[in-house]
Amino acid sequence: MTSGSELRERFAASLMPTYGVPPVALTLGRGCEVYDADGRQYLDLIAGIAVSSLGHGHPALVKAVAHQTATLAHTSNLFVHEREVELAERLVGLLGGDAKIFFANSGTEANEAALKLVRRAAGPGRHYFVASDKGFHGRTSGALALTGKDAIREPFGPFGMDVRFVPHGDLDALADAVDEHCVAVFTEPTQGEAGVVPAPEGYLAGVRRICDDTGAAFVLDEIQSGIGRTGRWFAHQAEEGVRPDVLTLAKGLGGGLPIGACAGFGRYADAFHKGDHGSTFGGNPVACAAALAVIDTIESENLLAHATVAGEILAEKIDALDHPLLVGQRGSGLWRALELTGPHAAHVQEQAAVRGFLVNAVAPDAVRIAPPLVITPEQLELFTEALPTILDAAEAAATKEQ
Ligand SMILES: *Cc1c(COP(=O)(O)O)cnc(C)c1O
């Protein structure tokens, strides 16, 4: 087998340097365990960025994808097929009805669809958007224009869109920013790429109220938070009676197969007219079959309750630790961040990998944990037991650097 170091060299020579060269080369996944090109085993606590919700090689996913690939792998949208209709119906059901779905292939595309949808629905006097500082909505031009991370947005402007940013979770700032000329507010319930940073309680209800008062559309990006990650189908369901106008999904929906979805509620369900939007691969039968297998398995294996309980156990174990590098943890369900006292996340990620745990330095001072939803409390405990040693090693590495 090709070694990890050889793969990394060939990667550097043949792929654009957008990601740097990743330190670990993976070859095989089984459940919550993955193996690298040199045969080392890791516990996967990041699941390909909150994507592999059923872990690796789950029989339900394998069977659905294999069967659909063998039966009918692609149709384009010139033809109707059953999996796409079934998946749309399932999602509408989970979202509480009165909605319609557009299928895309990724999160950024789901947000592009949302952006076009709200523009289409807006009256002529509406010309600007409001989004959150440090928010993340994707890398294509429209989604990037709405992304509040200056370092990744600014090199690519101007975008031809008036986007105004407000601090995440600050309802006074939002109320000041949104008036009857605003097309839409784009926000995440908890900011994933900013470091799993939850908004204060009542934030989504406040966004709903501001949008109702001004007629701006409320677009909720649940690309990272949706499909069980927080212990509910959708994170916004934690706040009673709050529903956005448009909701976007991707990541965990396909369990590893690429799929994105944009749901429009009420009058946003029919705001696109024939010919307004499209995608050759969108609603692809294999991706839809995978998503149906994910939803079925979350139901049959009771993974919502499991994510809640396992996530709480994980949080308690982390909170019980006392270490000079660790402030604590934040997040919900199986979507957490270790909050560090300083910019030590890269060292923690590295030292965790050395000890067989894959986590993600999502911010300089935050380490993201987003394991498969099927992870057991025993597996999580392997990590929390190793964590003091990992933090010690990260501290030693940081000291050495100084
Ligand atoms: C990952 C992510 C996106 C972008 O999804 P891609 O599939 O990478 O295009 C958008 N919004 C949020 C909240 C995300 O976490």
The ligand as an ORCA input file, in Angstrom:
! r2SCAN-3c Opt
* xyz 0 1
  C     -20.142     23.320      5.821
  C     -21.088     24.444      5.878
  C     -21.503     25.110      4.708
  C     -20.942     24.771      3.357
  O     -21.190     23.470      2.974
  P     -20.321     22.783      1.816
  O     -20.958     21.450      1.638
  O     -18.909     22.740      2.280
  O     -20.467     23.609      0.608
  C     -22.436     26.113      4.833
  N     -22.934     26.466      6.030
  C     -22.567     25.844      7.166
  C     -23.179     26.260      8.472
  C     -21.616     24.832      7.136
  O     -21.217     24.242      8.268
*
